[in-house]
């Protein structure tokens, strides 16, 4: 026996189902919704027939059209490389200094250099090239190895204290670890180095440190402490410090020689990308 009946309020037949005194109305779905639903089913089946989509034991169905997203991406990448090829060839054939005189090449090199910097250099030097303790700021005017575009290019190519045969090398003696100076002498040299940049220092210690500095340090840093880019010796008279300007940090530098390293990017990146990186870094504000 059917429990269906007409609802007194709406006048609509019920389905005969009842829960806690609540009856379910037998209200059909709108025809437009049904037809839309059926159309979606047909479209879904058509897509599965036309395009790849059904996994099999050995792969997947290829579809009637034979479309491949991987092939489409590869085609787009190929088209992009072909569009870039004339600029890349031009950068390869153009001297570094001359790239900045050619607006089209400069824009291309800057875009490529910025992308390469973000992927390869930013983890150490920061997204804005501001550097951090032990990693140089590339946007100021302080350069250990020179800030010309050629000098920057060489540093990027060969790295610093890395495995490449032409890597930049500057070996500051480990005055403490190798027992070349007594702790008191290292302290006096630190006082003198602090005085060079105008930092408060002990006058007596700085006076003794000046003598030791002249004997041990001036060959690289210069008699006046202004450094030497030819050997990567930093300027000690400015207020830019790679490892910190407090006395403890300076003593550690004297004791250990620090010896920071940077990878060589020649061989890791193609020559065009390395040139683009040099152009980009030179443009950051600190290039000379």
QUISULCOR-V38982 format. One record per backbone hydrogen bond with DSSP energy under -0.5 kcal/mol. CO is the residue of the C=O (numbers start at 1). NH is the residue of the N-H. If there is no record, write none. Layout:
# QUISULCOR-V38982
co,nh
CO,NH
CO,NH
This chain:
# QUISULCOR-V38982
co,nh
5,14
7,11
12,7
13,26
17,24
19,22
21,23
22,19
24,15
25,27
26,28
30,34
31,35
32,36
33,37
34,38
35,39
36,40
37,41
38,42
39,43
40,44
41,45
42,46
43,47
44,48
45,49
46,50
47,51
49,64
50,65
53,55
54,61
59,56
61,53
63,66
68,72
69,73
70,74
71,75
72,76
73,77
74,78
75,79
76,80
77,81
78,82
79,83
80,84
81,85
82,86
84,87
84,88
85,89
86,90
87,91
88,92
89,93
90,94
91,94
95,98
95,99
96,99
96,100
98,101
99,102
101,103
102,106
103,107
104,108
105,109
106,110
107,111
108,112
109,113
110,114
111,115
112,116
113,117
114,118
115,119
116,120
117,121
117,122
121,124
121,125
122,126
125,131
126,129
129,138
129,139
132,135
135,132
136,138
138,286
141,143
147,288
148,152
149,153
150,154
151,155
152,156
153,157
154,158
155,159
156,265
157,266
159,168
160,262
164,167
168,161
170,172
173,175
174,178
175,180
175,181
176,179
182,186
183,187
184,188
185,189
186,190
187,191
188,192
189,193
190,194
191,195
192,196
193,197
194,197
194,199
195,198
201,203
202,206
203,207
204,208
205,209
206,210
207,211
208,212
209,213
210,214
211,215
212,216
213,217
213,218
217,220
217,221
218,222
221,227
222,225
225,236
228,231
228,233
232,234
233,228
239,241
242,134
246,250
247,251
248,252
249,253
250,254
251,255
252,256
253,257
254,175
255,176
255,177
257,259
262,160
265,268
265,269
269,267
270,274
271,275
272,276
273,277
274,278
275,279
276,280
277,281
278,282
279,283
280,284
281,284
282,285
282,287
